[in-house]
Amino acid sequence: MDKYLNLLSKTYKNIQEVSEEIINLQAILNLPKGTELFLSDIHGEYEAFIHILNNGSGIIKSKIEDIYEKTLTEEDRKDLATLIYYPEEKLNLIKKEKSNLNEWYRITLYRLIEVTKAVSSKYTRSKVRKAMPKGFDYIIDELIHLQGDDNNKEQYYNQIIESIIDLNRADDFIVAISELIKRMAIDHLHIVGDIYDRGPGAPIIMDKLMNFHSLDIEWGNHDILWMGAASGNEACIANVVRICSRYDNLATLEEGYGINIRPLSIFASETYKNDECKAFLPRNKEVSKYSNTDKIILSKIQKAMAVIQFKVEGQLIKKHPEYKMKDRLLLDKMNLEKGTITIEGKEYTLNDVNFPTINPKNPYKLTDEEKEVIDRLKNSFMHSEKLNRHVNFLYAKGHIYQNFNSNVLFHGCIPMKENGEFEKVEILGKALKGKELFDNIENIAHKAFFGEKNETNQEAVDLMWYFWCGPKSPLFGKDKAATFERYFIDDKQLHKEHKNPYYTLINEEEICNKILENFEADIEEGHIINGHMPVKAKDGESPIKAGGKVIIIDGGFAKAYQQTTGIAGYTLTYNSHGLVLAMNEPFESKCKAIEEGLDIRTQTILKENIIKRKRVADTDIGKKLKEEIDDLKQLLVAYREGVLKEQI
């Protein structure tokens, strides 16, 4: 402790400085806790994602309603909200519509200042000042701290507004103060898994997250798949490329990450030139940017990649019998002459028998052409500068789970037995369960990407694929990935993927308490916040389990899932008053939001109010601040007793 106090004394050099910091920290402990926003299963839907960040999950609109409900029309309130969400685009429209622009600027600047006051009121002046955009920080600081009855400075503030307008800085000021409003609306962001796949904009989302002020990410199975691909796992790479082609989304690879698909495209077109590949047509139901010819090429790419995937997965399964995934070895169960496949002793008809690259005597061996395709893709994935930057960020801000303010966040499930016991999962010779399993998986994931490329670390790289789709993987949570069956066998019974017992057991409060205790969370106040399994709201399924102990926030953010769920995802906020879970309707487009003021319509389905308002002192940050205060008090004693000399 003496060494630590000596280090601390270099920052706080005397009694005066120590005292000031103790007073400051103790005051912060009594502020209301900041607002946390929870999102999951974004799946590349960047427009809806960015809109939710822009509107603060409804917080900004709510503040505008509180301030202006009785003084502004609904249309004016809507226009003010849209201006904050998309200031540059909205300004371009307004300039075409307004005849007296200076008067509009004057009124709007005052309104924006009032909204800024409202969203920043529960933070310290220092924190707000640090969040202010450079260039306007002094001006904004002055304007938002004007007291309502400060007549002495009224002309001073009015002149600031007039000067902003006269100097043609109003547009820049509106953009700056709008960014501050959005910054203060959400104090901390939680992404509970699956940024990647399905939708078109995962790279855009990652860029946005990298510039966000405070966040954490809980890895989803689709995230771990891309992390595995960036680590050089061929099975992960094959899955990524197949999924991108399946959802008409190769632009993510080519334009987003500079991954060269041309060798694969040439190979697929030549290998399957007489194959219509009808089962492999892209699943994007919207008007595609691709022509019919391009869609046929996409379908050939998807089939070629699927066959390569089943081969390299088969090689991994044979290499690692401990994965216990022999049931996924299906290529050697096909009889292409008869057009059948035998699964668990029963024969089924194949709906496709055109497999020119499969040798029945050695079905899991890649042809020379397939080997060249996967080698080139592997090189592209491992050397994509942007992908590696994004994956590095996933590791820096990401975890397989998070215990944050007594809530346990994870994407998939806790592997469990039907009797409610945690199931042991064998990972690299260790049988692990619960929190210990999760901690071990996180260490392995880091080793896969950052470790030296040697035989020991190759085991970690191989496991990245298991974490994506293994039957005991907590990120996957199902007994199998029935990808082969869905492509090639029409019997829908074989398409079923059975969920881990966890998803039934979490209806029981006792089980939930057991999980919270295992993950060192508060049983009384804690919640399990979960993604991964789309809640079928249209069928009456509830995202709230065990009387509110569990909240599943995957409601179909991605358009690919919205037919199944009937909604467009959930957003969960946790502020000083409690938890609010909102159900979202589909977001139409950024264009309509700007031009027509269309916002995401939400319906509150859970409002869990806290009797005593939460303060910073009640949070994880509060615990750290209390520890800092205790250390500073010891430093204060050391100065007063002469153990350490003050620096004046």
N, C-alpha and C positions, 0 to 999 in steps of 0.2 A: 504493500500500500504506500510506503514511503516513496518508492520509485514513481508510482502512479501520481501521487500528489505533487512530486517534483515536475512531472510532465504537465500536469494540470496548471501549475503555477506559471508556466510559460505563456499560457493563454490568458489567465486571470491573475494579474500581477500584484494585486493588493486587495485590501479589505473592501475598498469602495467598488472595485470591479466585480468581486465575488458577490457582494451584497446585491448589486444591480442585477446580476444574472439570476440569482435565487428569486428575487422579487418578480422578475420577468417570467421565469419558468412556472412559479406558483400561480401567477395570474393566468398563464396559458392553460393550466390544468382545469381552470374553471370555465373555460369557453365551451360552447356546445361542440360535440364531435362533428367532424366533417361528413359530407355525404359520400357514401360508397355506392357504386353502380356495378351490378353483376350482369354479365352477358355470356351466353354460351352458344356453341354450334353456329357460328357466323357463316362458315362454309363459303367464303369468297363473295358474299353479298355486300359489296363495298358501299353502294349508294345508301341502302337502308342503315348499315352500320354507321356511316359518317353522319347521316341525318340524326340518329339517336344521340351521337356525341354532340352534335350541333345544338340539339334542343334540350340537352341535359336530361334525357329521358323524361321530358315533360316538365322539368323543374323551372325552366326559363318561362315557359308559357304560364305556369302557375303563378310565378312572381308578377308577371305582367297583369294577370287577372286580379291579383290581390291589390295592386297599385291603381289600376285604371278601369276596373270593372264599371264604376259608376260615372266615369268622366270621359271615356272613349267608346266609340262604337265598336261592335264586334269586328267589323272590317278593318278599322284602324289598329285594333289590338293584334289582329292577324298579320297586318302589314309590318308592324313593329317587330313581331316575333320573327317573321321571315327575313327582315333586314338583319337581325342579329345572327340568324343561322347562316345566311349567304349574303354578306354585306356587299361584296364587289358586284355580284350578279344582280342583286336587287337594285343597287344604285344605278346601274346601266338602264334598267327599266324606268325607274323613277325620273331620271333626267329627261326621258322622252315624253313623260306624262305631265310634269309640273311646269306651270307657267311662271310662278314666283318661287324659284328654287331657293333663294336666300331665306325666305320666310319658312319654307319647309325645313331647311337645315337648322334654323334657330330653334324651332319647336322640337325637332327630332333630337337634337343634341341634349336638350334639357331632359327629355324623356329617357334617353339612354343613360344619362347620369343617375336618374332615379332608380332605374333597374340595376345599375352597377352597385349602388348603395345597398339595395336589398339583397343581392346575391353575395356580397362581401361582408355583410354586417357581423357574421359570427367568426370572422378571422381577425387576427391581429393586424394592425396597420402595417407592420413590418412584412408580414406574409403577403398581404395584398400588393404592397409596393414592389416586392421581388417578382411578383407575377405580371407586373405591368409591362407592356411592350416598350422597348427603349425608344426614346425620342419624344414620347408623350407622357412619360411616367410622372414627371413633376406636375404637369398640367392636370392630369387625371387625379393625382393625389390631392391636389388643392380643391378640385371641383367636388369630389365625392365626400370630402370631410367638411363641407360647408354646413353649419348648423342652421336649422330652419328659421331661427329668430336673429340670425347674425346680420342685422341691418347695416352695421359698420362696414361690412365687406361686400354688400350687395352690388355696388357699382363695379367693384374690383372683379367679381365673378362674371358679371354681365359683359365686361370689357374683354375678358378671356374668350368668351363665346363669340363676340363680334370679331375679334382679331382672327380667330380660327377661320371664320367665314371669309373675311376680307382678304386674307393671305392665301385663299384657295387651298386650305388644308383640311376642309371639312370632310372630304371623302376619306382621306388617310386617317383622320381622327375617328370617323365612324367605324372603319375597319379595325382600328386598334382597340377601341373600347368594346366592340362586339367580341373580339377575341378574348379580352379580359373577362367579360361576362360568362362566356362559355368555359373559360378556364376555372372560374370560381364556382360554377354550378356543380361540378363533380370534383370532389377532393381526391378520390382514389378509385381506380377502375380495376375490376376483376374480370378476366377473360377465362371462363371455366371450360376451355378446350374447344378444339376443332375450328381453327381459323381457315384451314385449307380444304380444297376439293369442292366439287359441285358447282359453285358460282364462279364468276369470271375474274374477281379482283383481289385474290389473296395478297399479291405483292403490294397493291395499293393500301390494303388494310395494314400490312406490316409496316410500311413507311409511316402511316398515320400513328401507329402504336409507338414506333421508335421516337416520335416527337411528342408523345404524351407525357405530362409532367409527373404522374405517379401511378404505377400499375403493377399488377402481377399477372402471370399466366399459369393456368393449370393445364398441362399438356393433355390433349385429346388423342385418340388413336390415329386420327388423320394427321395431326401434328407430328406424332412420333414416326409416322410413315415417311413424311418428308425429311425429318431429321435422320432417319435411317438411310434414306436415299442419298442425302448429302454426305453420309458417312461411308458410302460406297456399297451398301447392301443391294445386291442385284435384284432380289425378290421385292424389296421396297421400291426400287426404281421401276420395275415392271408394273407393279400395282399403280404407282403414281401416273405413269404414262397411259396405262389402260383407262384409268378413271378420267383423266383429262380428255381423252378421245371419246369416251362414253358420254360425257356431258358437254361435248362440243366446245372444248375449253383448252385446245392446244396453245392458244395465245398466251396463257399463263406461262407455259414452258418457253415458247419461242420469243415472245415480246417481253414478257415479265422477267425471265431469267436467262435469256440468250442461249437456251439449250437447243442444239441442232437436231431437228426431227427429220430432215431431208433423207438421210440414209435409211431410216426406218420406213419412210413413205415410199421410197423407191422399192425397197425389199417387199413391202406389203403389196404394192400394186402388181409387182411381177409374180409373186408367189400365189396370190389369190385373184389373178386377173379374170378368171372365168367363174368366180364365186360371187354371188350377189351379196353375201354376208348380211342377210336381212335381219338376223337376230342382233346385229351389232350396229344398227343405225343409231346415230346420236340421240340421246334422250331429251335434248333441249326442245321443249314444245313451243317455245316462242319463235318468232320470225328470226331465222339465223342469218348471219352475214355470209354464210357459205351457200354456194349454188348446189343443185342436186348432184352434179358431178363431184363436187368437193365432199358432199355428205357420203357418197359411195366410197371415196378415198378414205374418209374418216372411219367408215365401218371396216374397211380392210385393215387399216392401222390398228383398230381396236382388236380385231380377231388375231392378227399377227402377234400383238403384245400379250393377249390373253394366253395364247399357246406358249409363248416364251415364259410367261409368268408361271403357268402350271409346271413347266419343266424345272425352272430354277427353284421353285418352292419344293418340288419333289426331291431335288438334290439336297436341300436343307433338311427336310424331314428325315431322309435316309442318313444324313450325316449326324443328326441329333435325335436318336431314339428316345431320349429323355423328354422331348417335347410331347411325346405320346399323341402324335397326329397322323398315324398310319391311315386313318380313315379318309384323309385328304389325298392319298395316293390313288388317283382315279384313272390316269392315262393308261396304266397297265391293266386296267379292268375292262378296257374297251375291246370289242370284237368288230373291227371296221368292215370285215367281209359280211357279217350278219347285220351290221348297223345297230348293235346293242352294247349295253354295259351291264356288268353284274356288280351290284352293291349289296353287301350283307346277305349274299346267297340268292338275291332276287334279280331277275333280268328285266332291264328297262330298254325301251327303244330310244335311240339317239335321234335328235331332230337334225343333226348335221354330221356327215361322215367324211367331209372333205378336209383331211389333215395331211397335206403333202409333205410336211416337215417331220412327221412323227414316224419313227421306225418302231414297229410293234415289238421287235426283239430288244430294243433299248429305248423305250419311249421318252425317258427323261434326259437324253443326251441332246444338246443343242447342235443343230447343223452348223457348218462353218459360217454360213451367211447369218444365222441367228446369233452366233457368238460374236461376229463382227458388230452387229447392231447393238447388242447389249454392252459390249466393250466401249463403243463410241458414246453411248448414252451415259455410261458410268463415268467416263472421263469428263463429259460435259457437266454432269451433276456435281462432281467433286471439285471442279475448277470454275464453277460459276461464281463470280465475285459477289454478285448481288444475293444469290441464294445463300452463300456462306455467311454474308453479313446478317441476313435475316435469321438464319439458324443460330448464329452466335448470340443474337438478341433473345431468341427463344430459350437458350440455355441461361443467359444472364438474368432474365426476368422470370424464368419459368421454373416450375416444380411439378412433380407428379401429384402433389396435394399441398394444401396450405391451411394452417390453423391461424385465422385472422380474426381478431376481436371475438373470440369464442365460437366462431363459425368454422366448420371444417368444409373445405372446398375441394372437390375432385371431380373428374370427368365421368368415369365409368362406374365401377362398383368396388365393393370389398368382397373378394371371393369368399363365399360362405357355403356351408353345408345346409341341407334342408332342415336340420335340427337347430339351426341358429348358431352353430359354432363357426369360428373363422377356419377357412380351409387352408391347409398348408400347400404351398406351391414350391416345387423344386427349382431353384435357380442356381446354376453353377455349383451343383452338389450340396447346396444348403436348402433345407426345408423351412420356409418362412411363411408368416401369416400376418395379417393386419398391418399396423404401422411399420413394423420391421420389414415386411415385404416391400412396401412402398419406398422406404428409405433405400433399400438395396437396389431396387429398379432404377431409382434416380442416379445412384452412383454408377451403375452399369451404363446408363445412357450417356453420362459424361465421358466415361472411358471410351465408348464407341466412337465419339466424335473427336475428342481431344487426345486420346491415347496414341502412342506410336503404333504404326501398322506392323504388328507382329502376331504370332500365333495366339498368344494369350488374349490380346485385345480383339482378335477376330471372333472369339467367342461372344464378346460383347456386341460386336457389329451384327453377328447372326441373330442375337436375341432381339434386336430392334424389330425384326420381322415378326417374331413371336409376340412381342408386346402389341403389335398392330392387330393380330388376328388369332393369337393362341387361345385355346379353350379355357385356360386358367389365368389369362392376362386380365388384370383389373381395368385396363384401358379398353378392353374389348367387351367383356362381360357376357359372351354367348358361347355355346358349345362348339360352334363351327362357323366358318364363313362359307356359305353355300354358293360361291361364285360359279363354279363349274356346273352345278346342277341347274342353276337359273339360266345359264346360256344354252345348255345342250339337252336337258331332259324336261319334258312338258309336265310331268307329274308334280303338282304343286306341294304334295306332302314332303317331297325331298327338298323343297326350297326353304322349309322352316328352319329357323335358327333359334334354339331354345335359350332363354335368358338364364343367367345365374340366379339361384334361389334368393340372392340379395334383394332383387326387385320385388319379390313377394314379401319377404321378411321385414322390409322397411315400413310396412304398414303397422308394425308393432312397436310401441313406444319403448318397451324394454330392450329390444334389439338396437334401436337408435341410441339409447343411453349407453349401451355397451360399446358401440362404435365411437361415440363422443369421448367416452372415458379412455378407450384405447388410444385415441389420437390426442389425448391430453387437453380436451376442451371442456368448458363448463357445462355440466349436465343440465342445470336449471335453465340457463339462458341460451345455450348453444343450439345451433341448427346444422344440419347436413345440407349443403347446397350442391346440387348435382346437375350434370348435363347428360349428353350422349343418347338418351332414349327419348325420341319425340313423343310428347304427350298428345294423345288423340282427343283433343278438346271437343271436336265435332261429335265424337261418340260418347261424350259425357265423362271422359277420364279426367281426373283431377291431378294437378301438379303438386298438391299438398298432401303429404302422407303423415301418418301417426300424429294427428292433431296439430300439425304445424312443425313437427320436429325435422321433417325432410321437405325440402322445396326443390322440385325438379324444374329447371328453367329452360330445357330444350322443348320449344313449342313449334319448331319449324321456321326458324329464321331464313333458312335457304328455301328458295322457290321450289326446289326439287322435292321438298317434304310437305309443302303446304296443302297439297291434295289429301295427304294422309292425316294431317293435324287439323286442317280447317282454319288455322290462324297463321300468324307470321312471327311466332316466337313470344317469349316472355322477357320482361325487364324487371329486375329486382333492385330496389334501392333501400339503403339502410342509413337513415339520418339520426339526429339526436332524439327524435320522437318515436322511432321504431322502424319496422320493416313494411315496405309496400311492394306487392307483386302485381304487375300490370300485364294484361294480355293484349298483344298488339294485332291490329289488322294489317294486311299487306300494304307496303309502301309502294305507291304508284311509280314515282320517278322524281329525280331532282328537278327536272324541268317544270313539272306541275307544281312542285313545292314552291318554286320561285315565282312562277307566273300566276298561279292561282291561290297561293298561300295554303296549299294542302299539307296538312301535318299528318303524322301517324296517329290514327285514332286508337285510343287505348281504353281498356275497361279494367278497373281495379278489382281484383278478385281476392286479395288478402291485404288487410291493414292491421298489423300487429303493433298496437301502441304500447309504449312503455310508460308506466305510472310516473316514474321519476325520470326526468329528461337526462339523457346521456351526456356526460361531459367528457372532455379530453382525458380527464383523470381516470375514466372508466375504460379506456382503450389500451391497446398494446403500446401505442406511442406514449400514452400517459404513464405506463409502467416504466418505460425507459427514462422519461423525464423525471420521475420520482427517484430513480437510481442516480441520475445526474445531480439532482438536488441534494441527496444524501452525501454524494462525493464532495460537492461544493461546500456543504456544511462542515465536513471534516477539514477541507482546505481552510475554511474560515477559522476554525479552532486552531489549526497549525499556525496561521498568521498571528492570531491573538495571543497565543502562548509562546510565540517566539521560536517555535520549531523550524519555521520557514521565515525568511526575511522578505518583507514587502519591497517591491520595486516601485519607487515613486516617480 
